[in-house]
Amino acid sequence: MKTPIQKRVYQNHHIDSTRWETFKPRADDIVVATSIKAGTTWTQAIVAHLLFPDQNFPAPVWKLDPWIDFRGVPLEMIMDGLEHQTHRRCVKTYLPIDALPFFPQLK
């Protein structure tokens, strides 16, 4: 199987794919990658219920699973929040695979 290669940079008023360059993955991280309006929040909720079966979420889903490529939140805030999560982490993106760096340890 071929390893995906980052070929493109996507930037507009909402997204910036270069923000992934500062992401430091952990071995058990999960990425929810969907098209816009394709059930992202629903998928995030399913993952949250799998990670926290007792439904004792440490934060709302939108805060648990930050949108790294979204320009509306300072990148430092997102990365700092992720760094302080001690549980298994989940992040989300709407980017196509050719815009993301390849992290073999991600699920």
C-alpha positions in Angstrom: 0.0 0.0 0.0 1.3 3.4 -0.9 1.9 6.0 1.7 -0.2 9.2 1.2 1.8 12.2 0.2 1.0 15.8 1.1 0.7 17.5 -2.3 -1.4 20.6 -1.8 -1.8 23.5 0.5 -5.4 24.6 1.1 -6.0 28.1 2.4 -9.0 30.3 2.4 -10.9 32.5 4.9 -11.8 29.4 7.0 -9.0 26.9 6.7 -5.3 26.7 6.5 -3.8 23.2 5.9 -0.3 24.4 7.0 -1.6 24.5 10.6 -1.0 20.7 10.7 2.7 21.3 10.6 2.7 22.1 14.3 0.6 19.1 15.3 2.5 16.6 17.4 0.6 13.3 17.3 0.5 10.7 20.0 0.4 7.0 19.1 -3.3 6.6 20.0 -4.7 9.8 18.5 -7.8 9.6 16.3 -8.6 11.9 13.4 -12.2 12.4 12.3 -11.9 13.4 8.6 -15.1 14.1 6.8 -16.4 16.3 4.1 -18.2 19.4 5.3 -21.9 18.8 6.2 -21.3 15.0 6.0 -22.0 14.1 9.7 -18.8 15.3 11.3 -20.4 16.2 14.6 -22.3 13.0 14.7 -19.1 11.0 14.0 -17.3 13.0 16.7 -20.1 12.1 19.2 -19.8 8.4 18.3 -16.0 8.5 18.9 -16.6 10.4 22.2 -19.0 7.7 23.4 -16.5 5.0 22.5 -13.7 6.8 24.3 -15.9 7.7 27.3 -18.5 4.9 27.6 -19.7 6.2 31.0 -20.6 9.5 29.2 -18.4 11.4 31.6 -16.9 13.7 29.0 -14.2 16.0 30.2 -15.4 18.8 27.8 -18.0 19.4 25.1 -17.3 17.4 21.9 -16.3 20.6 20.0 -13.7 21.3 22.6 -12.6 17.6 22.9 -12.0 17.3 19.2 -10.6 20.6 18.0 -10.6 21.5 14.3 -6.9 22.1 13.7 -7.1 23.7 10.2 -9.8 26.2 11.3 -8.4 29.8 11.2 -11.0 31.2 13.5 -9.2 29.9 16.7 -5.6 30.8 17.3 -3.4 27.8 16.6 -1.6 28.2 19.9 -4.8 27.8 21.8 -5.7 24.6 19.9 -2.2 23.1 20.4 -2.0 24.1 24.0 -5.5 22.5 24.7 -4.4 19.3 22.9 -1.1 19.1 24.8 -3.0 19.3 28.1 -5.4 16.5 27.3 -4.4 13.4 29.3 -6.9 11.1 27.8 -6.9 9.6 24.3 -7.2 12.5 21.9 -9.4 13.1 18.9 -9.1 15.9 16.3 -11.1 16.8 13.3 -10.5 18.0 9.8 -12.4 18.6 6.6 -9.3 18.5 4.5 -8.7 15.9 1.8 -5.8 13.5 2.4 -3.5 15.2 -0.1 -3.4 18.3 2.2 -2.4 16.5 5.4 1.1 15.3 6.5 1.2 11.6 6.9 1.3 10.4 10.5 1.6 6.6 10.5 0.6 6.3 14.2 -2.8 8.0 13.7 -6.0 6.1 13.5 
